[in-house]
Amino acid sequence: MPNQDNSGIMIYAQITNENYIHTVFYELLDKAHELSQKLGNVEISAVIFAPESKLEEYKESFRNMGVNRVYYFDNPKLENYSSIYYSKLLQELVKEVKPEILLIGATTQGRDLAPRVSAGLHTGLTADCINLDINEKGQLAATRPTFGGQLMATILCKNYPQMATVRPNVFKVHSVNYETNTEFIKKDTSIIENLYNPVEIKEFKKTTQTLINDLDNAEIIVAGGMGLKNEKGFELLKEFADKIGGSVGATRPAVESGLAPHSIQIGQTGKTVRPKVYIACGISGAIQHTVGMENSEYIIAINNDADAPIFDIADCGIVGDVFEILPEYMKN
């Protein structure tokens, strides 16, 4: 049963290195409104590490997206992400506000922050979720892949707050304007002044691979599996992707075989994507991969095995040799 001392849903709003709020926050916020209704329309709050001057840029988004309260921390020491500072301040805030549910995006930063916070609060954490719901007892029911992606497990948290991280692109944002009278509350940061922080971030740099393969925002993704056989297969894939204005992705087996870098891996242990068009080339369709791309708007599968599981979720299936089909398309 829900804890009477805890109420509301709190969401972490991550600021990216490009100074915008990470899109996963809006995805979680949209889902939070659904969960809130099932909990009796509880309040939704956000927490953000940003100076007041920067916060002004985000205030309209918070109001339009229906956030009741925004707690913010303003301190020069928080300009760059710090595991020590961020986790300590978030722990203290949660102890004060006592939300029933705490949601964090499963970004690189979120995957570092969430377990530190859950450990400090002595509560559970369900990581890398693909769905969130409220069960008949009013508990957060968080679903994630388990046993190597072979099964889906729905997990309940015994302690409060109930915590979960969710991958970017799992939930869709609906165009609803809530026009809320949001309250912005500045929180004290003095607790971190005497904390020892062993890590200092000097500079952020994007790799060339990241710049070329921005899978999170790609509208077209051409992904390859072991059916591409070798490096030449992925060279063909890249050529085809360039031809149609797409980005290149890969399955875990292809990455582990050295055919593609980990930065473009899609699936349970890689990225979750939601492009308009997803072209799966030489991919069998194991759940470890499909969990990361099954929400694509239109899926095209090319495989020489007519019984490959990928055809079960594809909108369009082509049975044939990738090395014959892609060159034919590039002629046009």
N, C-alpha and C positions, 0 to 999 in steps of 0.2 A: 504493500500500500504506500501511496505517496507520503513523504515526511511532512508533517504539518508545519515544521519550522523552515522548510525550504519551499520557495515559490518562484516561478518565472523561468525564462530561458535566456541565457547569456551567450553571446557569440563574439568570438575574437575577430576583430577587423584588422587584418594584416596590411601594412603599407609596403608596397613593392619598392625596389630600388629605383623605379621610374616615378615614384611619388604618386601612385594612384592606389586606391583600395583594391586588393586582389579580388578578382571576380568570384572566387569561391565564397567570399563573405555574402554576396548577394544571393548566391545559390542556397546557402545555408539559411539565410534570412527568409527566403521564400518558403522553404520547408518548415521553418520555425513557426510561421503563421498558421500552417496546417496543424502542426503539433499543438500550438496554443489553443486553437479552437477545441481540440479533443480534451484539453486539460481545463476547460472552462474559461477560455479567453484570458489566460495569464499574461502578464506583461513580458515584453521582449526588450532586452537591453544589449548594448554593445560595449566593448572595451577596446580602446585604441591608444597607441603610444604615439602622440603627436603634439607639437607645440600649438598654442592657441592660434598663431598666425596661419599655420597649415590647416588646422581644423576648420577654419572658415570655408575652405574649398570643398569640404565634405558635408557640411551641415545640411544643405538642401537635399542631398541623396538620403541622408538619415531620415529626414522629415518625410520625404516622399515614399520611402520604403517601409514606413510604419514602425520605426524604432521608438519606444517610449522613453528610454534613458540611454545616454551615452556617457560612459565614464572614461575620462582621458587623463593621461599622465604626461606632464610637460617638464622635461629636464634635459639639459644638453647631453647628459650621459646616455640618454635613450635614443640619440639620433640614429645610431646603427643598432641592429638587433644584438642583444646580449642575453645569452642563456641564463646567466646568474640574475641580472637585474629584472628582466621581463618575467621570469618564472616567480621570483619572490614577490613582486608587486601584484601579479595576477592572483597568486595564492592568498595574499592578504585581502585583496578586494573580494574574492569569493567568500572568504570567511566572514566578511562584513555584510555583504549583500545577500548571501545564502540563496543562490539560484538553485532551482530543482534540476536543471539541465545546463551543461556547459558544452558548447560545440566549437570545434576548431578545425579549420581546413587542413587536410593532409598534404600540405605543401612541404617543401624541404624545411622551412622554418617551423611549421606547425608540428611536424614529426619530431622535432627537437623539443619544442616547448611543451606539448601536451603531456608526455610521460613525466617530465619534471614536475609539472603542476599536480598531476594525479598522485604522484609519490608523496609530494609535500602535503597533500590534503588527505592522504590515506584513503583514497577512493579508487574505484576501478576505472579502466579506460578500454573502450572497444575501438580499435584502430582500423583505418582504411575501410570504413563502412561504405556499402553501396545502397543502403536504404535505412530509413528511420521511421518509426511508427510509435504509437502509444497503445499498449495492450489493454485488456479489459480491466486490469487492476490499476490503470493509470501510470504504469511504468514505461520508461523509454525502452523500446525494443529495437536494438541496433543489429542490422544484418551485415555480415561480411563473409568473404570466401574463406574456407578452412580446408585442412587436409590437402594442401597443395593445389587448392582451387577445385577439388573434386566435389565438394559439398558447400552449401550455404548454411551458415549457422546464425541463428538469432539469439543474441546475448542480452541478458539483463544484468544491471549493476545493483549490488546489494547496498552500497553506501551512497551518500550524497556529497556533492552533486553527481548526477549520472553523467559521465563524460564520454564523448565520442569524437573521433576525427573522421572526416569525409573527404574523399578525393575530389579535386576540381573536375568539373564537367559531368558529375554524376547526376545532379539535379538541374532541371531546366528552370530558368527564371521567367515568370509570367509577367506580362506588362500590366501591373495593377498599381494604381496610385492611391496610397493610403492617407496622405496629407495629415500626418500626426504632429501634434504640438510637442515636439521632442524636447526633453530637458537635458542640458549638457552640464555635467558635474566634473569639476577638476578635482583630482585626488592628490593627496600628499605623497611626495616621493622621498622624504627625508630618510626613510628606512634603508635606502641603498647607499647612502653617503659613506657608511663605514664598512660596506661589503667589499671583500676582495674579489676583483674580477681578473682572472689570469689570462684572459684573451682580449686582444685589441685588434679590431678590424681596420686595416689601412686603406683598402681599395677593393672595389668590385669590378670584375671584368667578365664580359660575356665571351664564350668561346665561339669560334667560327661556326662550329656545328650547331650551336644553339641559335645563332643568327639565321642560319640557313633553314633549319628544321624547327620552326616555332609551332610545334604540334598542338599546343594548347589553343591557339587561335586559328589554325588552318581550316579552310573551308573544304579543301580536297586533300585527302591523304591516300597515298599509294603505299601499301605495306607488303612486305615480303616475308616468306617463311622458308623452311628448309627445301621447299620445292624449287627455289632459285639456285640451289646446289653449290654455288661458289661465288667468288668476288665478281666475276663477270656478270652473274645474274643480277647482283645489286647495282652494278654499273648500268645495266639495261633498265632497271627499275628507276634509277635516278634520271636517266635520259628521258624516260617516259613521263615521269613526274614534272620535269622541267617543261616538257612539251605541252602539258595541260595545265600548268600553273599550280601544281600540287607540292606537298611536302612528303618526305619519305619516312616510313615507319618500319618496324621490324618486330618479329616475335622473339620470345626469350631464347628458344633453341638456336635461332639464327644469330643472336647476339653472343650466346655462349660458344658458338662454333667459330666466332671471330669474323663473321660475314658483315656485321654492322656494329656500330658503337652503342653502348648502353643508353646514351642520351636520347636515342630514338626508339627505345623499347616500349611497346604497348602491351598492356595486360595487367595481370594481378600484381606482379612485382615491377611494373613499369608505369607508364602514363595511362590515364583514362582520357579518352578523346570523344568529341561529339561533332565531327565535321558534317557538312552537307552531303558530301560524297566520300565513301570509304571503299577503296578498291583493294581487295585481298588477293594477293598473287602467290600461289603456291603455299597457301596456309590451310592446314587441315581443319581447324576450327575447334581446338581443344578449349575447354572452359577457362583455362588459365589465360588465354589470349582474348576470347570473346567478351569476358567480363570488362575488358578495358575499351571495347569499341561497339558493343551491341546497341548503344543508344544513338548511333550515327543515323542521320536522316534517311540516307539511301545507301545500301550496301551492295556492291558488285563483287562477286567471287569468281576467280579464275583458277581452276584446278583440273588436273587430268584424271582425278578419281571421282567418278560420278556419285559415289557414296560418302564423300567427305562431309563431316558434320557442318562445315561452314555453309553448305547450301541450305541447311535448315533455317538459318537466320537471314540469308541473303534475299534481297529484293529482285536481284537479277543474277542468274548463274550461267557461267560459260564453262563447259567441259572441254578441256583442251590443253595443249602445251603452252605455257606462258612464253616460252622462247619463240614460238611461232605467232602467237596472238598479238603481243605488244608491238613487235616490229610492223605488223600489218596495220595496226591503228596509227602508228607514227607516220605512215606513208601519206595519210590524209591531211 
